[in-house]
Amino acid sequence: MTTLAMPFRARRRRHSWLRSTITAWRALDVRAWNVVALLALTALVIAYLALTNGNATAGYELRSLERQGETLREATRQLELQSLSMQSIDAITTRVVDQGFVPVAHVRYLTSSDRSVVVR
């Protein structure tokens, strides 16, 4: 009989602990918990708004940088086209004539049979 009485006493203690916990929760002031919950909700809303604002700002900056990159790519294309047009034969001959160069009719190269260096 003593072995059967022990588990019932343990249950009764657990039950009394549960009852005291429920009673303690009922005795708490609900208004204080409402204020805490309202403050927590307000903090979460402010954090959400701050994160959303940060994401919107980052998106705007990214869009601005993409536009700037596209502008730079277009400028690079224009400069490459200008460089190619300046390197064409027609442009080179026009610049040669404008600077007063004269075409060479006969070219003579100097050759040396001796491999010595001339020093002044």
Secondary structure, DSSP 8 states (H G I E B T S, - for coil): -HHHHHHHHHHHHHHHHHHHHHHHHHHS-HHHHHHHHHHHHHHHHHHHHHHHHHHHHHHHHHHHHHHHHHHHHHHHHHHHHHHHHHTSHHHHHHHHHHTT----S-------SS------
